[in-house]
Amino acid sequence: MPADNQSKEYLSRRKMLALTGAAGAATIAGCSGGNGNGDDPDDVLGSNTEEIEAEIPENYEEEMHEANPGSSANPYNGEYIFNEYHQLWNGGDMQETCFEYLAVYNTERGEYIPRVAEDWTVDENNNVEVQLSEDYGWHDGSDITAEDFAARIRMDGYMQMGIEQYIDPDEGVRAVDDYTLEIEPRDEYTDLEQGLWEAQWAETLLTVSAEQYGDFLEQFEEASSEEEQQSVQEDVIGFEPQWNEVKYSGPFFYAEANEQYADRLPNPNHPIAQDWEFFLRVGIYEEEEGLRSGDVDWLHNDPTLEDLPEKYDEPPVSYSGQTLAIIFGGEDEYIRDYPEVRQAIAYAVDMPNVTEVTSPGTPVDEYSGGIDSGYIENFVSEDVLDAMPNYAPQDTDRAAELLEEVGFSRNGDDMWETPDGDLWTLNFPVGDWFETHSEMVYNNLAEFGIDVDWYVQEMPTWQAETQNDLAYDLTIHLNYGMAREYHAHSDLYEEMYSTTRGIFTTDRDLFAEEVEVPEVGNPDGDTVTINIPEELEALSTADTDEAVQEHASNLAWVHNQLLPAAMVFPWSEHYWVNAGEWDFDLETDDWLTSNRITHYLLQNDLAPE
C-alpha cells in the first residue's frame, strides 16, 4: 500500500481545541466544560445522561472481600467524564476494569483470546463475521448486542480515531442480528494481510452503547458537509456522562462514589464477574504511598521500588507494543550517513544495565529489528534472528573498530575526533520522563570518549521543540513502534512513515527507500538490494504465514543492519501484587495481555489466602 493510504489521521488535541472553542478548551484543561458552543451540557444532542438503575447488593461491604487496587480513579463530583472522546476520559485503570473487549491479544501466545466475541471468520476479501456471546450484559441488565459494537466502531470512524482509514463508518460495519456483527474493509484494503486487518478491530473496547450514542450516529449519518460533521463532533466531545449515568460492559461497575472513596462492584450480568466475591475500593490508598503502607493489593507502578513490605511480589511483565529506544537523528552528518556510526554508539552503551536499573524484570532487546521484542519471534524466522548482531551487551572494542573504519580517531585526551579532525560532539536532549535512562547512556558514551551535550527538558517542551523539529543527534523515547497493534507491519511502518520521525516522511532521512545490506540472515554475505516500501506492501498483503515471515524477516534485517534506532527493551507493564494475603498465581501467562490485571482476574478469580 502506498504511504499516503497508510498514514493515520486522528482527532488530535489541537483539532479538539479547534472544535470545542473556548468553553471546550476549559473542559480539555480539566475545568468545567460545555459542548463547545457555550450551551448547557444537558442540551447537547444525544445527551442521555439520566442516572442508570443497577442492582446493588445492600450489604456488599459485609458480604464481600474488599480489594484495594491503589487507583486514584474516584469519579466523585465529575472528576472523570465517562466519554472516551472527551479529554477527561481515563484511559488506564478505569478503562481496563469497567469495560469489556471484543477480544484481547496475548503476547506470549501470539493470539487473540475471545471475550464478548465467541468466534469470527474472515473471507478472501477480508469481510468479517463476528459471532458474539449471548452471555454478556450491561451492568443495568440490558443485553450487549452487535448493535453496541457496531455503534462503537462507527463512532470511532466518525470521530476520526484512525479506524475510518480502513472502514467506512457509514457502510462498513453493521449488526446482522443481535449477536452477529459484520465488518467490511474499504475497497483498497480487501487484500490486507489478515493479522494486520484483525489488529484494526479485534480489541474493540465497548465503552459505547447504541442506546446512549444512537442520536449522535443519526446526526453523523445526516451530516452533508465537513462543517456539519464537525458540529456533531463538537457535541460528542462535549457529552459529559457521570459515573452513575453510563452503562458498564466490563467486569466491574461503579456502585458508589463519595468524597472519601469509590467502590466498583462485580457486574451481575458479566458471565465471569457475576460469581466473584470481592469488590474494589479506590481512592483511599493510592500509588507508592499505599504500597509502602501495605494497604494496596495491587498497583501498576515503578519496578525499581525497594524496601516494600514482604507480602508484595511481582508477576510477569506484559508488553504494550512499544519499545524504549535510542533514536538517531539526521543533524550529525556521520550519524546520518553511516550506519556503522549508529552501530558504534549502540555498542558503546551497556543496555542490559540500563534495563536492569530502570526496568528490572524486563528482558533486554537482543535484536533491534524494528519489531517489539515481546513478539518479534512470532514474525521473524529463527535463523534470521540468530544471525542478527546483538547490540545490547556493551562492546567498546567493536564500537571503536566501527568508528575507525569510517575514519574517526582518538586525540591525546582519548576523545573521538571526526575524519576531518574536529572534536566529535553530539546533541543529546531528552524529555524528563527518561532522565535516569539517558544519564546512564550519557555516562557510557562519555566513558567511551564521545563528547556529548546531554540535557533534560520538561516533556511538553521536548515534544513541542525537540521532537517536532528533529533537533537532536540522539534522543530516547519509549514509544518506538506502534502501541497495541502487536504486528510487525504496524511497528515497522510507524518508524518509516510516522509524522514525528518517519524516515521517509521527515528530514530524518537516514537511508533511502531502496537500500543495500548484507544477504538476509548472513552478516558476512554478499550485498543485496531491498526496497523497503515494496517489502512493507508485500507484508501488508501476504496471504500465507510463510509470506508474512519472509517479508517481516527482510524488514527486520534491514532495521538491524541500518539501525535507525537502537532498541533497548520492550516497554513493559509492571505490577506489584499482594501475594502474601491473596492467592495470586505469579507464573501464569494470563498477565501477558493488553489489559493485564483484569484479564488475569477473569481467568483466575481472586480469593484471600
FENTA-V454530 format. One record per pair of residues at least 6 apart in sequence whose ideal C-beta (glycine too) atoms are under 7 Angstrom apart, sorted by the first residue. I is the first residue (numbers start at 1). J is the second residue. Records with the same first field share a line. If there is no record, write none. Layout:
I=J / J
//
This chain:
1=537 / 540
3=497 / 504 / 533
5=188
6=493 / 497
7=497
8=162 / 165
9=160
10=160 / 161 / 162
11=159 / 160 / 161
16=28 / 87 / 237
17=24 / 25 / 28
19=36 / 230 / 233 / 234 / 237
20=27 / 28 / 36 / 234 / 237 / 238
21=36 / 37
23=33 / 34 / 36 / 38
24=33 / 34 / 36 / 237 / 238
26=32 / 33
27=33 / 34 / 87
28=87
30=88
33=41 / 238 / 240
34=41 / 238
35=41 / 44 / 234 / 235 / 238
36=234 / 237 / 238
37=234
41=47 / 238 / 240
44=235 / 238 / 239
45=215 / 216 / 219 / 235
46=213 / 215 / 216 / 235 / 239
47=239
48=211 / 212
49=241 / 245
50=245
51=244 / 245
52=140 / 244 / 245 / 246 / 247
53=140
54=139 / 140 / 253
55=268
56=255 / 265
57=63
60=265 / 279
64=277 / 278 / 279
65=277 / 278 / 608
66=279 / 281
67=278 / 280 / 297 / 606
68=281 / 284 / 285 / 295 / 296 / 297
69=93 / 280 / 282 / 297 / 298 / 299
70=285 / 286 / 287 / 290 / 291 / 296 / 298 / 299
71=93 / 282
72=283 / 286 / 287
73=80 / 90 / 93 / 94 / 282
74=257 / 261 / 262 / 282 / 283
75=242 / 243 / 254 / 257 / 262
76=257 / 258 / 259 / 262
78=242
80=88 / 90 / 94 / 243
81=88 / 89 / 240
82=241 / 242 / 243 / 246
83=89 / 239 / 240 / 241
84=207
85=159 / 236 / 237
86=237 / 239 / 240
95=205
96=595 / 598
97=250 / 251 / 252 / 264 / 598
98=248 / 250 / 252 / 253 / 264
99=205 / 206 / 207 / 248 / 249 / 250
100=115 / 116 / 136 / 206 / 249 / 250
101=115 / 203 / 204 / 205 / 595
102=115 / 116 / 117 / 149 / 202 / 203 / 204
103=112 / 113 / 114 / 115 / 117 / 202 / 203
104=112 / 113 / 115 / 203 / 593 / 594 / 595 / 599
105=112 / 203 / 486 / 593 / 594
106=113 / 589 / 592 / 593
107=318 / 319 / 374 / 375 / 486 / 592
108=589 / 592
109=589
110=375 / 378
112=202
113=593
116=132 / 133 / 136 / 144 / 206
117=130 / 132
118=131 / 132 / 133
119=131
120=128 / 129 / 130 / 131
121=129
122=128 / 194
125=190
126=185 / 189 / 190 / 192 / 197
127=184
128=182 / 183
129=180 / 182
130=181
131=179 / 180
132=146 / 179 / 181
134=179
135=271
136=144 / 270 / 271
137=143 / 144 / 269
138=144 / 209 / 247 / 248 / 249 / 269
139=247 / 248 / 253 / 267 / 269
140=247
141=269
143=178
144=206 / 249
145=175 / 178 / 179
146=175 / 176 / 177 / 178 / 179 / 180 / 181
147=175 / 210
148=206 / 208 / 209 / 210
149=181 / 204 / 206
150=173 / 174 / 175 / 181
151=208 / 209 / 210 / 213 / 217
152=204 / 206 / 207 / 208
153=163 / 167 / 173 / 201 / 204
154=169 / 173 / 217
155=208 / 213 / 216 / 217
156=163
157=163 / 164 / 167 / 169
158=169 / 220
159=233 / 236
163=200 / 201
166=185 / 186 / 189 / 200
167=173 / 183 / 185 / 186
168=186
170=221
172=183 / 184 / 186
173=182 / 183
174=182
175=181
176=182
183=201
185=192 / 197
191=541
192=540 / 541
193=489 / 539 / 540 / 541 / 542 / 548
195=487 / 548
196=487 / 489 / 490 / 540
199=485 / 486 / 487 / 490
203=484 / 594
206=249
209=247
212=247
216=232 / 235 / 236
219=232
220=229 / 232
223=229 / 232
243=254 / 257
244=254
248=267
250=267
251=266 / 267 / 270 / 272 / 273 / 598 / 602
252=264 / 265 / 266 / 267 / 273 / 280
253=264 / 265 / 267
254=262 / 264
255=263 / 265
256=262 / 263
260=284
261=281 / 282 / 283 / 284
262=282 / 283
263=279 / 280 / 281
264=279 / 280 / 282
265=279
266=273 / 274 / 276 / 279
267=273 / 274
268=274
272=602
276=605
278=606
285=293 / 295 / 296
287=299 / 301
288=301 / 305
290=296 / 299
291=299 / 301 / 305 / 308 / 312 / 576
292=308
294=309 / 311
297=578 / 582
298=575 / 576 / 577 / 578 / 597
299=575 / 576
300=573 / 574 / 575
301=576
303=359 / 360 / 361 / 574
304=358 / 360
308=576
310=580
311=578 / 579 / 580 / 581
312=576 / 577 / 578
313=577 / 579 / 586
314=361 / 575 / 576
315=575 / 577 / 584 / 586 / 591
316=589 / 591 / 592
317=361 / 362 / 572 / 573 / 574
318=572 / 573 / 591 / 592 / 593 / 596
319=372 / 374 / 570 / 571 / 572
320=483 / 484 / 571 / 573
321=372 / 481 / 482 / 483 / 484 / 485 / 486
322=372 / 478 / 479 / 480 / 481 / 483 / 571
323=365 / 372 / 480 / 481 / 567 / 569 / 570 / 571
324=437 / 476 / 478 / 568 / 569 / 571
325=477 / 480 / 565 / 566 / 567 / 568
326=346 / 349 / 441 / 474 / 476 / 565 / 566 / 568
327=474 / 475 / 476 / 477 / 480 / 501 / 565
328=335 / 342 / 474 / 510 / 564 / 565
329=335 / 470 / 472 / 473 / 474 / 475 / 508
330=336 / 470 / 507 / 508 / 509 / 510
331=427 / 473
332=426 / 473
334=341 / 406 / 418
335=341 / 342 / 473
336=510
338=406
339=561 / 562 / 563
340=402 / 405 / 406
341=403 / 406
342=563
343=391 / 402 / 563
344=399 / 402 / 403
345=445 / 474
346=391 / 563 / 566
347=391 / 394 / 395 / 396 / 398 / 399
348=394 / 396 / 399 / 444 / 445 / 448
349=394 / 441 / 444
350=394 / 444
351=364 / 392 / 568
352=364 / 392 / 393
353=440
354=437 / 440 / 441 / 568
355=362 / 364 / 568 / 569
357=440
358=436 / 437
359=569 / 572
361=574
362=569 / 570 / 572
363=373 / 569
364=392 / 568 / 569
365=373 / 392 / 567 / 568 / 569 / 570
366=373 / 390 / 392
367=373 / 376 / 385 / 388 / 560
368=391 / 559 / 560 / 563 / 566 / 567
369=376 / 380 / 388 / 556 / 559 / 560
370=491 / 492 / 495 / 555 / 556 / 559
371=379 / 380 / 488 / 491 / 492 / 556
372=481 / 491 / 570
373=567 / 570
374=570
375=486
376=556
377=385
379=488 / 548 / 549 / 552
380=549 / 552 / 553 / 556
381=549 / 553
383=521
384=520 / 521 / 553 / 556 / 557
387=521 / 522 / 523
388=560
389=523 / 560
391=566
394=444
396=448
399=448
403=416
406=419
407=419
408=416 / 417 / 418 / 419 / 424
409=417
410=416 / 449
411=417
414=449
415=423 / 449 / 451
416=424 / 449 / 450
417=423 / 424
418=424
423=451
424=450 / 451
425=451 / 453
426=450 / 452 / 453 / 473 / 474
427=453 / 472 / 473
428=438 / 442 / 452 / 453 / 454 / 472 / 473 / 474 / 475
429=455 / 457 / 462 / 466 / 472 / 475
430=438 / 456 / 462 / 475 / 476
431=457 / 459 / 462 / 463
432=456 / 457 / 458 / 459
433=459
434=476
435=456
437=476
438=454 / 476
441=476
442=452 / 454
445=452
446=452
457=466
465=471
466=472 / 475
467=500
468=500
470=501 / 506 / 507 / 508
478=571
480=495 / 565 / 567
481=491 / 494
482=490 / 491 / 494
484=594
488=539 / 552
489=536 / 539 / 540
492=536 / 555 / 559
493=536
495=502 / 503 / 564
496=502 / 503 / 504 / 532 / 536
497=504 / 505
498=505
499=505
501=508
503=509 / 510 / 511 / 564
504=513
510=562 / 564
511=562
513=531 / 532 / 533
514=529 / 531
515=530 / 532 / 558 / 562
516=527 / 529
517=528 / 530 / 557 / 558 / 561 / 562
518=524 / 525 / 527 / 561
519=525 / 526 / 528
520=528 / 553 / 554 / 557
521=557
530=554 / 558
532=555 / 558
535=551 / 554 / 555
536=555
538=551
539=548 / 551 / 552 / 555
542=548 / 551
573=596
575=597
577=584
579=586
581=608 / 609
582=606 / 608 / 609
583=607 / 609
585=604
588=604
590=599 / 600 / 603 / 604
591=600
593=599
//
